[in-house]
Amino acid sequence: MVGYLVRKCIGYTLFGNGGVTKSLSPLVYMAKENASTASEKEADKNPFPLHWFVRINLDMYIFWNSDLPAAVFGNSGVISVLFETPSGFAIFGYNAFKLTEPEAWKHIWADFVDVRKGVVWLRAFQTFEDKGCAINKTTVSPQLSTMIRKYVVDGQTLAVGNENYENIIQKCLGIPCVYSHVVNELMWGLKIQMRRLLPAENSELTNEDCFSMSEGMRFLLNYHKFDVNLDMMVTKRIIEMAGVVYECDRCVNKYNTSLRFDAQQLMEISRIDTHDWDLLKLATALKIICDPEDEIPDAQRLFSKRLLKRLMKGAPRYKNRISKYPCLKVYKEMYSARKSRLKAGIVLVSLVERAKKAYEDEQAGKATSDHEIGPDRKKICHGSILS
């Protein structure tokens, strides 16, 4: 939605789709908007609502009573990754829990926007004069076999980059392997960060600045209406800005469960239906209830005068139902995240438009080469001459 709403300038605000009564260009909005979160009072204690802790305990129950990656992949849930480089092969360690998360393919790419977080670590790297002899459809060379056996412990699973590697390593070495579209996202991340993760790899390919797009990143951009093609090449800068948008979305969405629980209180006490509200609009309503004396410049854009009056007037009725300071903290964090997302979205619009133009020009060039005009003004197509 970021790309579409920023590019088309049809009413995008920090608050997403919920509760905007008048369309504003994002640039106009940013110029006019001086909203800032008021300084919240700090409490010595942090009395989070009981249902938040219930949710945490429920998550822990599910965690300990499921098929854990530690059992599936071995080695305490650390999976080894065989990564092919221009000059050889490397083995990395990676948290297998991330591969088993729901819809993991949507999230793994974001781990590699900034690898300084230590999400992956190098265990071994070797160069091979002829990689085709190191591993092929029938055999694995002694040198590569020794390397794999040394860094893959008994019972541990090895993630590989294609089905051929999966089949031949399992057949020749008896080591369980995994290859999937989720693993592809992991391999994509290693490729874009090859220069940082593998300084010993001296190939010119490590100096690439344009990369293919991962499925997870494409999903994020198209979710925000950037309308990108999977074959389009992206720069490091695009990846970084997409990572900012991802983290901002994650920062907001992580409060979905607790905020939707509190939304039930709004329905029960004030008969306010929040079903079609986005999370930040809901957090703003809770902030008004918890601190009705604090002015929020965006409140009149989000809520009608009548609804705003109901929220403020009904605030005392929520005293023992909604915890004040956690709600204020959540609002402040979410508001900041949406501001950052808007800034990153505006930068992304320009970057993605340039990348799309380059892709379209490339496709047009290919089409032209497929239908060249001969000296006699006749079309030449795939070796034949057409009148």
Secondary structure as GFF3:
##gff-version 3
##sequence-region A 1 387
A	DSSP	alpha_helix	2	8	.	.	.	ID=ss1
A	DSSP	alpha_helix	26	32	.	.	.	ID=ss2
A	DSSP	alpha_helix	50	64	.	.	.	ID=ss3
A	DSSP	alpha_helix	69	73	.	.	.	ID=ss4
A	DSSP	three_ten_helix	75	77	.	.	.	ID=ss5
A	DSSP	beta_strand	78	84	.	.	.	ID=ss6
A	DSSP	beta_strand	88	95	.	.	.	ID=ss7
A	DSSP	alpha_helix	97	100	.	.	.	ID=ss8
A	DSSP	three_ten_helix	104	106	.	.	.	ID=ss9
A	DSSP	three_ten_helix	108	112	.	.	.	ID=ss10
A	DSSP	three_ten_helix	115	117	.	.	.	ID=ss11
A	DSSP	beta_strand	120	127	.	.	.	ID=ss12
A	DSSP	alpha_helix	131	134	.	.	.	ID=ss13
A	DSSP	alpha_helix	142	151	.	.	.	ID=ss14
A	DSSP	beta_strand	158	159	.	.	.	ID=ss15
A	DSSP	alpha_helix	163	173	.	.	.	ID=ss16
A	DSSP	beta_strand	177	178	.	.	.	ID=ss17
A	DSSP	alpha_helix	181	192	.	.	.	ID=ss18
A	DSSP	alpha_helix	194	197	.	.	.	ID=ss19
A	DSSP	three_ten_helix	204	207	.	.	.	ID=ss20
A	DSSP	beta_strand	210	211	.	.	.	ID=ss21
A	DSSP	alpha_helix	215	223	.	.	.	ID=ss22
A	DSSP	beta_strand	234	235	.	.	.	ID=ss23
A	DSSP	alpha_helix	236	253	.	.	.	ID=ss24
A	DSSP	alpha_helix	256	270	.	.	.	ID=ss25
A	DSSP	alpha_helix	279	290	.	.	.	ID=ss26
A	DSSP	alpha_helix	299	302	.	.	.	ID=ss27
A	DSSP	alpha_helix	305	313	.	.	.	ID=ss28
A	DSSP	three_ten_helix	315	318	.	.	.	ID=ss29
A	DSSP	alpha_helix	324	370	.	.	.	ID=ss30
A	DSSP	beta_strand	371	373	.	.	.	ID=ss31
A	DSSP	beta_strand	379	381	.	.	.	ID=ss32
A	DSSP	beta_strand	384	386	.	.	.	ID=ss33
###
